[in-house]
Amino acid sequence: MSSLLDLLTSAATRAADYRQEVAEREVFPNDVDLDAVRTALSSLPEGPTAASVVIDELAGAVEPALVATTGPRYFGFVVGGALDAATAADILTSGWDQPAFNAFTSPGAAVVEDVAGGWLKDLLGLPPDASFGFVTGGQGANTVALAAARHHVLAEAGWDVEQRGLLDGPAVRVVANGERHATIDRALRLLGLGAGALEPVATDAQGAIDVADLTRVLASAPDGPTIVCLQAGNVNSGAFDDFVAAIAAARDHGAWVHVDGAFGLWAAACPGTRHLTAGMEAADSWATDGHKWLNVPYDVGYSFCAHPHAHAATMSYTAAYLTGQGEAGLRAPGDYVLESSRRARGFATWAALRQLGRSGVAELVERCCVLARRFAEQLSTIDNVSIANDVVLNQVLVSYGDDARTDRVIESVQRSGECWMGATTWHGRRFMRISVSSWRTTEADVDRSVAAISAANESS
Ligand SMILES: Cc1ncc(COP(=O)(O)O)c(C=O)c1O
């Protein structure tokens, strides 16, 4: 095989074959010999190797060690399955290899990101004039949004954090749902605000913020630069904070409100779940993912900000050799993210949204929620099994008796190869954590998984 066309066709064929058979693969490669994989890949040759040989070696060695996340019975973490059009667009993205910094480095990437960002705001019910950045995921989205928040609350206190740093500046309070995602803490570490300085707020039985406690915490210190972090979709239970009440409480203290909706923000795109996000559009910043519920291939997330100036002032930079910021009236993607040289993530997002359309996005969200409830309904009829959360979204927490037994059942299910669910500790107890996030999952996949779980439950 000599030509580039042959090489790329063969790689695409491999990817397509993999995806076509992935539904019947063992969902987790339990018995793969990782030493053998390493050995097959670890000799760095002295000289060049033909590209076709490189790809054969790589795919041959790695495919047995892959996890079937693009298959229909992977329910771990919150992992989407990569839509066909988005996957193909991602292949094109690699082929085109555009540094999506501004309209000079890639006019095409700048336009597509602009269009896709507008579609995202429309679907998610965010303010049309909000700024946005295409980042690497929820972590990147939370970090960028909280950096903009840091800029804004300190600027209001007369402090230019970008110039002067944090030392000797006014203290910034960060008040957050006690069950926030750990990426909020990591963002605070990176931003110099300090995870230890975070003031946690009590939650209700489902892990949503207790607004009375939020009010108490906010009132416990004099007003000053303050950021309140709320959540659309608790990573365990799927619970939503009460945005109307929580944002009103935050506004009483002049706080910036950030909403982490890595997967839960997508509830806003579906008429059946939209009520869960009521009021969130009044926040100052929002974070969500593309590679979770939108089923765009890894990696992409989106950071939105109701204060475009704060967003750009925090993230943008320039240098003598760089030109083109705001060129031809085009938004410069690099002004809203951490990276300069960056993948053109807009192409795959645009393709996912174009493939699904408005109704397809809504149906995807709705279907996953219906299937999550199907899991809960069927599992709750089994002896020893109880569902710990109100299944309001796509997350189900399941107990199989005491913690040790629950862990045994989870391990047995993971070893079955039929499906894969992770484990978590929530409110002091161990649970199987089921997240239905893939466009490929059907009722039959849920039923097949429930059968595998029942068998594991009986043998544990
Ligand atoms: C609520 C929430 N926030 C943030 C994240 C982090 O997202 P990512 O893994 O894309 O960085 C997750 C991941 O599950 C999440 O559920």
Ligand as a Chemical Component Dictionary entry (heavy atoms), coordinates in Angstrom:
data_LIG
# 
_chem_comp.id                   LIG 
_chem_comp.type                 NON-POLYMER 
_chem_comp.pdbx_formal_charge   0 
_chem_comp.three_letter_code    LIG 
# 
loop_
_chem_comp_atom.comp_id 
_chem_comp_atom.atom_id 
_chem_comp_atom.alt_atom_id 
_chem_comp_atom.type_symbol 
_chem_comp_atom.charge 
_chem_comp_atom.model_Cartn_x 
_chem_comp_atom.model_Cartn_y 
_chem_comp_atom.model_Cartn_z 
_chem_comp_atom.pdbx_ordinal 
LIG C1 C1 C 0 -20.761 17.895 36.614 1  
LIG C2 C2 C 0 -19.423 17.673 35.941 2  
LIG N1 N1 N 0 -18.559 18.688 35.838 3  
LIG C3 C3 C 0 -17.368 18.544 35.256 4  
LIG C4 C4 C 0 -16.968 17.331 34.735 5  
LIG C5 C5 C 0 -15.616 17.212 34.091 6  
LIG O1 O1 O 0 -15.772 17.050 32.722 7  
LIG P1 P1 P 0 -14.545 16.569 31.802 8  
LIG O2 O2 O 0 -14.263 15.166 32.220 9  
LIG O3 O3 O 0 -15.072 16.701 30.424 10 
LIG O4 O4 O 0 -13.402 17.482 32.077 11 
LIG C6 C6 C 0 -17.827 16.234 34.835 12 
LIG C7 C7 C 0 -17.424 14.913 34.338 13 
LIG O5 O5 O 0 -18.115 13.928 34.521 14 
LIG C8 C8 C 0 -19.092 16.415 35.442 15 
LIG O6 O6 O 0 -19.968 15.408 35.526 16 
# 
loop_
_chem_comp_bond.comp_id 
_chem_comp_bond.atom_id_1 
_chem_comp_bond.atom_id_2 
_chem_comp_bond.value_order 
_chem_comp_bond.pdbx_ordinal 
LIG C1 C2 SING 1  
LIG C2 N1 SING 2  
LIG C2 C8 DOUB 3  
LIG N1 C3 DOUB 4  
LIG C3 C4 SING 5  
LIG C4 C5 SING 6  
LIG C4 C6 DOUB 7  
LIG C5 O1 SING 8  
LIG O1 P1 SING 9  
LIG P1 O2 DOUB 10 
LIG P1 O3 SING 11 
LIG P1 O4 SING 12 
LIG C6 C7 SING 13 
LIG C6 C8 SING 14 
LIG C7 O5 DOUB 15 
LIG C8 O6 SING 16 
# 
